[in-house]
Amino acid sequence: MTTPYTNCLPKAILLLLLLLAATVTRLVAQQPGNAISGKIVDAKGSALPGVTVQVKGTTTGTSTGPDGTFTLQAPPTATELVISSIGYTPQTVTIGSRRQFSVTLQEDVKSLDDVVVVGYGTQKKSQTTGAISSVTSREISELPIADPRRALQGRAAGVDVTQAGSRPGQGVTVRIRGRRSINASNEPLYVVDGIPLAAGIDDINPNDIASMEVLKDASATAIYGSRGANGVVLVTTRRGTAGKTVVSYDAYGGFSQALGRVDIMNGAEFAEMKRESRRAVGNYDDSDPAAADRRLFSAVELEGIEQGRSIDYPSMLLRTAGIQSHQVGVRGGSEKTQFAISGNFFKENGILKTTDFTRFTFRINLDHQINDHFQVGTSTLGVYSLNNGNDSPVYGGGRFSPFGGALNENPLGKPYDENGNLIFLPTPDGLRSNPAAEVVPGANIVETRTMRLFNSIYANWKITDGLQYRLNFGPDLTNERFGSFTGSKTNARRLAPATARTEYGQRFNYTLENILTYNKTFKDVHTLGVTALHSIQRDRYERAFIDVNGVAAETQEFYNLGQASTFNTPGTDLRTWTLQSFMGRVNYDFKGRYLLTLTGRYDGSSRFGANNKYGFFPSVALGWNASDEAFLKNVSWLDQLKVRASYGVIGNTGIDPYQTQSLLSRTTYAFGNNPAYGYRVGSLGNSDLRWETTATGNIGLDFSLWKGRLSGSLEAYQANTSDLLLYDQLPISNGFTQVLRNVGRTRNRGLEATVSTVNLNTAGGFRWSTDVQFTRNREAILELFNGKVDDVGSGRFIGQPITAYFDYEKIGIWQTDEADQAKSFGQAPGQIKVKDQNGDGRIDANDRVVLGSQVPKWSGGITNRFEFKGFDFSFFVYARVGSMIRSEFHTAYNRLAGRYNNLDIDYWTPNNPTNDFPRPNVNQEEPIYGSTLQYFDGTFVKVRNINLGYNFTPAVVQRLHLSGLRLYTSIQQPFIFAPYRSKYKGIDPEVDDQVNAGQVPSVRQITFGLNAKF
């Protein structure tokens, strides 16, 4: 039997872990002969572990142990020691003739002086005027993830991240401060090492990321103009540093299991539900149940009832799956040249059989100082990935989804014969084949192969003191191939000839930027920073597909389509767009106390009409470092206090190219008896089409109290989006029903809070800290194409979020004593009872109401970290509260007609007068008003991550000839608390809109790992 560990960890890694554990337990703590030793403490006299002690100007150094002590052998020429630790002010001490040192480090309470990445540069936190959230490499490394966007969930206030299901390599949905657009994109802009991307960041290895900054308000995002309306995520990768070369090996491996099961009916429950579906129409004789069963059930079903058979088809498709990651990195350099090189192998098997994701990444970051005036560098990323089971990245769709069929399958059937051979049709129902046949190797293949090469190349010229010119060039090449094959022995083909399809996509995107910056301080009180930019970005994406029926031999899969018997119409496609930009930004501060930022960007896009290709996007922001005022200087408990305010206008260019033009479509004609092809206008163009614009106002407060024991930020904002890119309706007599125009308005209002606390920091080395993020956003439609009038047909309502659920309101089930009242509505006891909203005595379309929205009332995350003498423990909890979700599970697997298996729900019978679910009825393909069964409270609380690790002492590490060693274990998503799961038989309410019928259950993941430095 294959264990989870053999699936997820190579034998070599298992052996390494065992050898390390065995060796460490036998080590005797000892340090090499020392010439210099000492102890490092904080202001309270408490020992400080993990402090870096380095001989200045050399690579010789060490770290303090749990008791704060250190020893090292310094070269004879050593004159000074540099002592540093995160959160403390570095110190330099003279060696002289001393050989014993006692050093006290002071806490660096000026956390707002930390440098953060902003658009086209960096700033101290104390000097920023925009709303920016940061996620550190430490927070990213705590999660064994393939997509770095998942690290933003619950870690950055104002950012809503959802992932539906647990397919390996599956993407996520990211929304920053809600949704603004109805038809255009709501995706944020991703910028990696200064280069805006068109292909996303899901190919980037999270282990290579140094930090992620989320720009949220107009002051922060206006510098990206037409692409900043949905927020901007800045990704900075790790770079080399001057000093000793450090080789690192980081690895983890583990296994994933389904977090709970979908509760469907067993064989006996299904049989009884099928009987009840006939009783409801008077077609089951309870006086002679044996005879009634013989008329109702097939021979194989009767055999199953007699033998007590109950087949658990979903378990045939699921498995315990493995996950593993291995990364080798080399970082270092000299004063002139620094480098960071890394290679990573990642593989995750899905709990759904035959699904997996494999990725190889290689990165090299180089920086070289040519002389005092010139510097050049590059960030190069190479990626090759293989994904089995997910949607096509080229044309979309096509994912492998057999799980729904397993839930639907009759549990009384017979999946295998006496010899263990698979029976393709377990019951006489010709539309339902054996779900186990779907995961037979080679029966279904859904494969995506991706190759990507991304570069960020720069050259920097220091013209004079304070004046610099920088050239950025970012080419990005992506090749994608999607292939699918569906064999004859699958439910989709049901013994018909096999089908196959291939899709090819190639994207080449490049960005060329010229940036001029000037920074100068005048008379020690006036600081001026000016940035000017010219940028060109161009994107070319071509794709093609071909699909066939009648694959000659199933072993050919999708690799030899030319031998197929039938060719369907192929397709090719080319899309290009260009963006030209001019930008200027001015930063000014007086004595570091009063701050001003002015930004303007002028963008021209080929996507828009000839009359409106260019748009101007300005912003202004003010800041006040109140804690620097004389009247607050002597407030001992106040470290820093800053007030910010900003207002600006940003745009959205997120529509497909050519939408401003009238497009041709092919059509058919008949010339006599001969068919012919021709072309007609397929859609109306609009040369006046222009940008969606979002005007955003933001007020913020940054604070640090009690020497950094309590710090954080508060934000309040409103974003008004106008000139929505929305389809306006036309009279059908024109030959067209709609045209894309700039009509409609939306609004987002919200509050955000980020708070960090140091709860305990004892002299014994115990430290407990907490990080909390809170987000509350309200989105609303203010106008549509016809003004302040609801568009009921499209499900859009004034004053409601962009997505609102509009349907009848279920208030129970008609009971036996309500038969007369039910009859007046054309219904009967046992059927769904909906509310007569207007009280007119009938149920019609006028009784539909807005039931809710997928937008939560609030969301947030809390991380607690504990450290003690080398041990570290953390847990992260994420909550999303007050949303409504749609569940296709409760419609697709809740038909109650007796043909397909069903969720194990509490349905109505004369002897069970429940108000939960209606009575089974063979004459109904689905219950009357059955759509009302799909709406549920989407509230959930998830324990996202529990992490326990141990950093070995310097004595042990040196004995192993290492410079650092940490072993750890983590559990991902061990618990989900949600009424949708506990009460309503659901799986996971974390979705962007609805729980799809084929959604794979969420997983609980356990990993074991190590971080070693040489």
N, C-alpha and C positions, 0 to 999 in steps of 0.2 A: 504493500500500500504506500502510495506517495504521500509524504507528510508535507505540511505547509512550508517547512524550512528547506526541504530539498527543492521546492519550486522557487524559492525566493533568494536563497543564498548559495553561491558557489561553494564547493567544498573547501577551496583554499581560504575563503573568508571565514568560514566556520572554524577551520583549524587555527587561523590567526587569532581569533577571539579566544579560543580555548587556551592556546599557548600563552597569550598575554595574561589571562586570568591566573593561570597556574604559576607563571613566573612572578607576577606581582606579589602573590601571597607568600612567596619564599624570600622576597628581598629583605635585606636588613638595611634599615635606614642609615645611610652614611653619606657624607659629602666629601668631595675631594679636598685635598690640602688647600687651605685658604690663606690668602694674604690679607683680605679685607672682609669684614663681617659687620653686621649691625641689625637694627630693628627699626621698622617704620610703623608709626602710630598716627591716629587722627588727633584732632584737637582735644578729645576727651581722654586721650591716652590709650584708646583701644587699638589692638593690633590690626594692621591692614594686610590681608592676604592678597596675592596676585599683583602687587605693585612691581612695575618694571624698574630695575636698577641697571643702568648701562654706563660703561666707561665712555665719556664724551669723545667723539671723533673716531671710535672704533666699533666693531661689531661684538665686542665682548660685553656680555650682560647676563642677567638672571632675573628671576621673579621671587618675591617673598613667599614664604610658606604660610600655612594657616595661622601660625603664631606671630606673623609679621617679620620674621627674621630672614636674613639672606647671607650668603657667603659667595665670594667669587675670587678668582685669581686674576688680578689686574696686571697688565704689562708694566715694566719698569718706567716707561715714559708717561704713564697715566697721571693726569693732573686734576681732573674733575669727574664727578659722578652726576649723571642726570637721572632724577627720580620722578616717575610720572605714573598716574593712574587715572582712569576715567572718573570724572566727578570731582577731581581734586586739582589744585593749582600745582603745576610742575615746579620742581626745585632743582637748582644746580649747587652742589657743595664741593668745596675744595678738598682734595685728598691730603696734600702736604705729607707730613710724617704720620698722620693718623692712620690707624688700622681698625679702629672700632668706631662705629657711627650710631647715633640715635637721632632720627629725623622725624619731625612732626609735619604732616601734610595738612593744609587747610582746605576745607571744602570749597569748591568752585561754585558758589551760589549763583553766579551770573549765567544761568542756563540760557538766557535770552541772547548771550553773546556767542553761542554756538553758531557755526556757519551752516546755512541751509542753501540748497540749490534752488534758484529761481530761473525764470526764462532768460537764456543768454547770459548766464553769470551766476555768481553766488553773493549772498549777503549775510551779515550777522542777523540773528533773530531779532535783536533789539532794534534793527534798522528797517525791518520789513514792514510794509503797510498793507499787505494783502493777506487774505485768508488762506493759510497753507497748513496742511497736515503732513506729518512725516511718519514713515514706517522704516524702522532700522533693520540692518542685516540680522541682528539678534532675533528680532520678532519673526523675520522670514525663515530663519534657520530652524525655528522651533516646530515648523510644520513640514512633514515629508510630502511635498507637493511638486507637481510638474509644471503647473501654470502659476507664475508669480502673482497674477491678479487675485488669486484666492487669499493671499496674505493680507489684502486690504480689508477683508471682511471683519468688521468689529474692531479693527485697529486704527481706522481713519474716520473721524467724525464727518458726517455728510455723505459718506460713500455707502451705497447699497449694493451688495454683491450676492448673487444667488447662483446656485448650481443645482439643476434638476437631475436626480439620479446619481449613478456612480460609475458610469462608463469610463474606462481609462482613456485619457487624452481628450476627454470632453471639455468643451469650453465653458465659460461662465458669462453671466450678464452683469455688467457694471454700470451703475447709474450714479452720477454725482449731483446731489441736490435735486433729485427727481427728474422727470421727463418734461421736455419743453415742446417737442415737435410731434406731430401726428403722422406725417408721411416721411419726413426727412429723418436722418439718423439721430439717435440719442447717445451714441457711443462717445466716450471721451477721446481726446487726442493723446496718443502715446509718443513720448519723445525719449529716445535712448541715446545717452552720451551726446546730447545736443541736436540729434537728427530726428525730425518728425517722421513717423512711420505710416505707411499705408497698409502694411500686412500684419499689424498687431505684434504683441510681445509674448504670445503663448509659446514661441519657440525658444525663448531665452531661459537659460538655466538659472533657477532661483539662487543657487549657491554662488553665482557670479555677481550678484547684486549687492552693492554697498548700501544703497538707500533708495527709497521711493518717496517722492514728494508729490502731493496732490494739490494742485492749484484750483481754487474754488470760486473766488469772487472776480469781478471784472478787473480790478487792479492787477491781480495776479495773472489772469488769462488773456487780457486785452492785447498783450504783446504777441499773441498768436492769432489775433484778429478773427478771420472768418472761420477758424476751426476751433475757437475757444469756448463757444457757447455751452458745450456739454462738459466743460472742465478739462483739465490737462493733467496727465500723470507723467512726471519726470522720473526716469530710471537712470541711475548712475551706477556703472559697474566698477568692480574693484580694480585699483591700479597699483602699480609697484611703488615702493618707497626706497630711498637710499638707505643702505645699511646691509646687515647680514642677509644672505639669501635664505629664505625659509621654504622648505618643501613640506607640503601638507598632504595628508590622505584622509578623506572623509568618506565614510561608508555607513549605510544602514540597510537592513533587510528585515522583512517581517511578512505578515500575512493578513488577509482581509476576509471577513465573513459577513454574510447578510445580517443586518441589524434588524432582526424580527422577520416574520413571515406574513404573507398575505393570507388572511383567514378566509378560506373558501370552504364550501360544503364537502363533507366526506361522502362516501358512497351511500350510506343510509339516509343522510340528510338530503342528498340530491334526489334519491328515489321518492322520499316523502314530499319534497317540493314538486316533483313531477306529478305525483298523485293529486296534490292540492290544486295544481293548475287545471286538472280535469274536473275536479269537484266543483270548481268555480263556475263551470259551464254545464254542470249536470251530466258529465260524461265519465263518472267513476262510481261504480256500485259498491258501497261499503258493506252491503249485506253479504256480498260474496267477493271478498278482496282477492282471493286466489285467482278467480276467473277474471276479475278486473285487471289484475297485474299481467295475466297472460295476454290480454288484449292490448295492454298499454306498452309493455316493455318488449324489446327484442330478445332473441335467444341469449345473446352474450350478456345483456343486462340482467336477465333472469338468473343466469349462471353467477354473475357477480353478486346479486342479492343473496342467493342461496349460500355462496361461499363466504359472504361477508367481505367481499373485495372492495377496496377503496384505494385507488391509485393516486399517489401524490406526484402528479406530473411536474409541477414547478421544481421539485427537488431534483428531477432528472436533468434540469437545465442549469442548475446552480452548482457552485463548487467553492471550496476554500482556495483563495487565490494568493499568489505571492507578489511581493514588491521588493525591489532592490535598487540601490543607487551607489555608485562608486565614482569618486572624484579625486584626481591628483592635481595639485596646484604647485606652482613655483613662483615666488614673488621676491623681488629684491631690486638691486641696482646700485649705481654709484650716484655721485652728485650730479652728473650730466645725463645719465641714462637710467631709467627705471622701467621695469617690466613686470607683467603679471600674466602667467600662462596657466591655462587649466584645460583639462579634458574630463568629460563626464559621460558615464554610461548609466542610463536609467531604463528600467523595465517594470511595468506593472501589468499583471494579469487581472482580468475582470472576473467578478464572481459569476457572470454569465459565460458559460463555456464558449470557447473559440474567440473571445474578445480579449484584446491586449493592446498595449502601447509600448513601443521601444524607441528610445531616442539616444543618439550619439551627438555630443556637442563638443566643439573645440573653440577656445577663445585665446587670443593673444592681444594684450594691451601694451603699447610701447609709448614712451615719452622720452624725447631726446632734446637736450639743451645744446644747440649748435654753438652759440656764443652768448654774450650778454644781451643780444638783441633778438635772436631767432630761436624758436622752439618748434619742433614738429612732433607729431604723434599719430597713432592710429589705434582704433579698437576694431578688431576683426572677429567676427563670429561665423563659424561654420556649423551647420546642423543637418543631420540626416535622421529622419524618423519614419517609423512604420506603425500604422494604426489599423487594427482589425475591428470592425463592427460599427464605426461611427458614420455620420452623414458625410456626403461628399463635400469637400471644401470648394469644388469647382462650380457645380450647378446646384448643389444643395440636395438634401433628401437622400434616400437609399440606405438608411441605416438598417442593421440587422436587429429585428425586433420579434423574436419568437415567444417572449415571455407571456404576452397576452393570450396567445393560443393555448399555452399550458394552463392558464387560469380558466379558460373556457371549456377545456376538454372534459368530456363525460368521465367521472371517476369510476364508473362501473365497467368500463371497457377493459380489453385485454391487450396490453402493450407488447407482450412477448409470448412466443409459443413455448411448448414444453422443453424445447432444446435451447431456449434462451435467445432465439432469433427474433429480431424486431418485427412486429406486425405493423405494416404501414397504415392500415385502417382498423383501429381497435374496435370500432362499432360500425354498424351499417350506414351511418351518416356519411355520405360521400363528400361532404364539404369539410369534414374534420379528419385530418390525418394525425398520425402519432407525433406529438410534440418532440419526442426524443429523436425523431428522424432529422429534425432541424439542426441538431448539433453533432451529427455524424460528420467526422472530418471530410471536408470536400463537398458536402451537400450545399452549404451556403458559404460564399466567400464575399466579404465586403472589405476591401483593402485600399488604404491610402498610403502612398509613399511620397515624402516631401523632402526636397533638398533646398537649403537656403544659405546664401552667402551675403552677409551684411557687413558693411564697413562704415566707420566714422573716422574720417581722415582730417587732420587739421594742421595748419601752419600759423604760428603766432609771431608777429613782428612788433617788438617794442620800439616805436619810432622815437619818442622822447620820454622823459619822465612823466608818467601819467597818461600818455597817449599810446594806444595799441591798435593794431589791425589784426584781425583773425579771419582766416579762410577756412570754412567748413565744407567738406564734400562727403556726401553719404550715399553711395550706391547700394541698392538692395535688390538682390535677384532671388526669386523663388520659383521653383519648378514643382508642380504637383501632378500626380497621376492617381486617379481613382479607378478601381476595377471591381466589378461585381459579377458574381456568377450564381445562378440559382438552378440547382440540379432538378432532375425529374422527380425524385422522391422527396419532395418538399410540399408543404401545404399550398404554396403559391402556384406550383405547377401541377400537383396531383397526378403524376405519371405522364404528363405531357412533356414534349421535348424541352431540353434545358435552354435557358436564356443567358445572355451575357452582355455586358456593357463596359466600355472604357471611356474615361474623360481625361482630358489633358488641359492643364492651365499653366501659363507662364506669366509672371509679373516681373517687370523691371521698373523700379522706381528710383529716382535720384533726387537729391537736394543739394543745391549749391548756394552757399551763403557768404556774403561779404559783410563783416561786422567791424565797426570802428567804435572804440570806447575811450572815454576820457575821464579820469578821476583825479581830483585835485582838492586839497584842503588849503583854505585861505585864512591867514591870521589865527590859525588853530581853532577857529570857531565855525567857519563856513565850509561844509564839505559838499562838493558838487560831483555828480556822476552822470555822464551823458553816453547813451548808446544809440548808434545809428546802424541800420541794417538794410541790405537789399538781398532778396532771396528768390530763387526759382526752384519750384518742385514740379516734376513731371512724372506721370505714371502711364505705363503701357501694360495692358492686360489682355492677353488673347487666350482663347479656350476653344476646345473642340470635343465632340462626343460622337460615338457610334454605338448602336445597340442592335442585337441580332436575336433571332429565335432559331431554334434547331441547331444547337452546337453539335458538331459532328461526333466528337468524342468528349465525354465529360472530363477526361483527364486534361483536355486542352484548356479548361477553365475559360479565361477571357484573353488568352494569348494568341489565338489563331482564329480570329473572327472571320477571316476570308473564306473559311470552309463551311460556314453556317448555311443553313438552307434558306433562311429569310432575313433580308436586311431591312431594317426600319430606316426612316429618314434621318440622315446624319445632320449635324449642325456645327457651325463654326461661329466665332464671335470675336470682335475686337473692340476694346474700349480704351480710350486715352483721355487724359485731362492734364491741364497745366495750371499752375498757380504762381502768379508773380506778386511779390510783396515788397513794400517799403515801410520801414518802421523807425520810430524815434521814441526814446525814453529819457526822461530827466529825473534824477534822484537828487534831492537837496535836503540837508539837515543843518540845523543851527545848534551847535554845542552838543550834538547827538541827542537833543531833547525834542526839538520840533522837526517833524519829517514831512516831506512833500514828494509825491511821485506823480509825474505826468507822462502818459503814454498815448501814442497814436499810431495806428497801423492802417495802411492803405493797400487793400488786396484786390487783385484782379483774377477772376476765375473763368476758364473756358467753359465751365458748366452752365453759365448763365447767359441770358439773352444779350443780343448785340447792343441793346440800349442801356443795359445795367451790368456790365461786366465788372465794374470796380465799385468797391464800397470802402468807407472810412469808419474806423472803429476806435474811438477815443476813451480814455478813462482818467480819473483823478483820484488820488488817495492822500489822506492826511494821517499823521501819527503824532502822538504826544507821549513821551516817556515821563510820566508824571512823577515817578519815583526819584528822578533827578532834580526835582524842584527842591528849593531850600526848605520849604515848609514840611517836606516829607523826609528829608535827609536823616533826621534823628528818630524816625519811627523804627525801632529796633527789629520789630517782627516783619517789616516789609522789605523784601529784597529788591523786587522790581515790579513796576506797574505801568502798563502801556495801554493807551486807548487808540483805536484805529477807526477810520471811516473811509469808505470808498464808494464811487459811483462810476459806471462806465457802460459802454455799449459794445457788444460782441456779436459775431455772426455765426451762421451755420451753413456750410456748403455741402452738407451730407445728402445730396441726391445723386442719382446715376447720371452719367454724361448723356448728352443729346436730348434731355427732357424739354429743352426750349425749342426744339425743331419738330416739324411735322414729319412723322416717320411712315415709311411704306410697309405694307403687309402684302404677302402673296395671297392671291385668291384664284378661284377656278371659274372658267367660263365654258359655255357649250356653243360651239360653232356647228350648227346642224346636229349631227350625231357624234361629233368629234369633241372630246374634252381638250381643254387648253388651260394653261396657266397665264395669269396676268398679275398686275399689281394695282393696289389702291392705297389711298391715304388711310393708315391704320390708327393714327392719333394726331390730334391737333397740337401744333406748337404754340409757343407764346414767347415772342422776342422781348417782351417787357418783364419777364421773370427776373426777380432779384432775390437778394439774400433774406433769409429769416434773420431777424435781429432780436437780441435779448438785452434789455437794459436792467442792470443789477445794482442794487444798493446794499451795502454791508456795513454793519457796526461790529467791532470786535474789541475784546479785552484780553490782554495777556498778563499773567501775574505769577509771582513766586513769593512765598511767605515762609517765615521761620527757617531761614537758611536752607531753603530748597525742600523742606519737608512737605510742602504743599505747593503745587504749581499746575499751570494749565492755561486754557483759553476758553472764552465764551464767544459765540457768534450769533447774530440775528441778521436775517437777509430777506430780501424780496427780489424776485426776478420776473420781469414782464416781457414776454415774447410776443412779437407782432409780425405781421406779414408772413403768416404761416404758409408754407408750401403745401397747399391743400387743393384737392380737386373740387371745382365748382360745377354744379349740375347745369346741363344744357337741355333745351327741348329736343326730344328725339327726332323731331322733324328736320333738324339740321344734319342728321346722319351720324351725329356723335352724341354721347350722353354726358360727357364730362371734358373739362380742360383744366390743366394745372395752372393755378393762379396764386398770387400772394393775398390770401384772405384769412381772417381769423386771428384770435389772440389767446394765449394761455398765461397762467401765473403760477409761480412757486413761492411759497413763504416757508420759513423754517427757523429752527433754533438748533444750535449745536453746542456741545460741551466736551472738552477734553481735560481730564483731571488726573494728575499723578501724585501719589503720596508715598512717603517713606514712613511706614507705620512703626517699625521698630528697627533700631540699629544699635545693638548692645555692645558692651565692652568685650563680651565673650565671643564676638564674631557672628552673631545671629542677625540677619537683616531680612525684613519683610517689606516689600513694596507693592503698590497696587497702581494699575493704569485703568482708567475708565473712559469710555467713549459713549456719547449719547447723541442721537439724531432724531429730529422731528421735522418732517417735511409735509406740506400740504400743497398738492397740485390741483389746478382747476382750469377748465375751459371757460374762457370769458366770451368769445365770439366764434362763430363758424361762418361758412360761406354765405349764409342767409341772415347774418347778424346774430342777435341774441335769441336765437330760436334753436331748439333741440333738433338734432339729426337722428331721429329714432331709427331709421333704417340702417344707419352705420353704427348705432350704439354709442352716440356721442351726445352729452347733455351739458347744458350750461350750468356752471357751478360745480360740476363733478370732475373727478380725475379723468385723464385721457382714456383709461380703460375702466368702464363701469359695467357691472353685471345687471342687466335689465331683463326681468322675467316675472313670472307669477310667484307669489309668496305662499309657500306651503305652510299650512297651519295645523296639519294632522292628517288623519285617515277617517273617512266617513265610517261611523259606527252603526251597528244594527238598529239602535233606537233613533237613528237619524235618517232612516230609509226614505221617509217622505220628503224631508228637506233635500236630501241628495238627489232624489228623483226630479225635483223642481229645477235642478241644475243639470239634468241629463246624466246623472251619475248614480252609482249604487254603493252600498256598504262595502268596505275593503279597498276602495279606490282613493287616490290622493285627493285631499281636500285643500283647495287653494282659497285665498281670501278674496271676497268680493269687495274690492277697494272703494268703488263708488256707490255701493249699496243699491244697484239697480236691479238686483235679483237675477243676474245672469253673469256668466264668465266669458269675457271677450278680450280683445287686445287692449282695451282701455283699462283693464285691471292689472296690467304689468307695471311694475315699479322698479326703481333702482334699489337693488338689494345690498350692494356694497362694492368694494373695489379691492384690487390686489395691493394697493398702496397701504403700507402699515401705518398705524398711529405713531409708532416710534420703534426705533431699533437701537441696539447698543451692545457693547462688549465690555467685559471686565477680565483683566489678567492679574493674577496674584503670583508673585515670585518670592521664594524663600531661599536664603543662602546661609550655609553654616559649615565652616571648616572644610571647604572643598566640595561639599554636597550642594546641589541646587535642585529645587523642585518648583514647578510652576503648573498652573492650570488656567485655561482660557474658556470662558463661557460667553456664548453669543445668543441674543434674543431678538426676535422680530415679532412685534405684538400688534394685534388689531387689524390685520389684513383679512380679506376673504379670498379663497381660492376655489377654482373649479376642479372637480375630480372626475376624469373620464372613467376611473375605476368604478364609480358608482352609477354609470350609465352603461358602459360596454359590458360589465360583468354583473349587472343587476337587472336583467331583462325579465326575469321571473316568468318565462314562458314554458320552461320545462325542457327546452332543447339543449341548452348549454349550461355548463356548471355556473354557479353563482357565488357571490360573496355570502358568507355565512351570517346573514342578517336576521333581525327579528321582524318577520313579515306577518301581516294580518291574516287571521283565520277567524271563523265564528267563535272558536274556543280560545283565541289569543287576541283580544281586541286592543292591539298595540296602536300607537300613533306614529310609529317610526317608518315602516315600509309597507307598501300595498300588498294585496293578495295576489299570488301567482295566478296567471290566466293564460291558457294556451292560445286563445284567440287574439292576443295582443303581442305583437313583436316586441313592444316595450310598453310600460305602463303609461296611461293617460297622464299628461303633465309630468312625465318622467324626467324632464330637464330640471325640475325643481329639486331633484335628489342629488345634484352635483355640487351644491354650494355649501361650503364649510368654513368655519373659523380657521384661518391659516396661522394662528398664533403658535409659536414654538420657542422653546429654550433648549439650546444644544450645549453640551459640554464638548467643545471642539477639540481640546487637546489637554492631555495630562503628561507632563514630562519630568523625569527623574534622572539626574546625572551626577557624576563624580569626577572632579578634576584631581588628578594624582599630584602629590606633593613634589616640589622640585627635586628632593632627594631621590625619590623613586624614578622620576622622569630622567634624571641624569644617569642613574644606574642603567636605564634602558637605552642610553645614548639618544634620547629624544629631547626636544625642548618644550614639549607639552603633550598631555594625553588626557582625554576625557572619554569615558564610557557612559552611555545613557540608554534609556528605554522610554518609549512614549506610546500612548494610546490615543488614537484619533477617533473622535465621535463615539465615545462609549455609551452615551445616553442622549436620547431625544425625548423631551417632555412636550407633548402636544395632544390636545383633545382629538384631533383628526386621527391620530394613531390609536390612542387608548380607548376611545369611545366608538369611533366610526369605521374601524377596520382598514384605515388608510396605511400608507407606508411612510412617506416623508413629505411634509407640507412645504418644504423649501423649494419653491418654484417661482418663476417670473410671472406666470399666468395660470397654467393649469397642470395638473398631474396627468400626464399622457397615459393612455391605456397600456402602452408597452413599456412603461418606465421601469427600469431595473431598481430593485430595492437599494436603499443606502447601506453603507457598510460600516462596520467597526474594524479598525485597523490597529495592529500592534506591531511595533518596530523595535529593533535593537541596533545600536550604532556606536561608532567611535569616531573621534576627531584626534588625529595624531599629527604632530609637527616635528620636523627633523632639523 
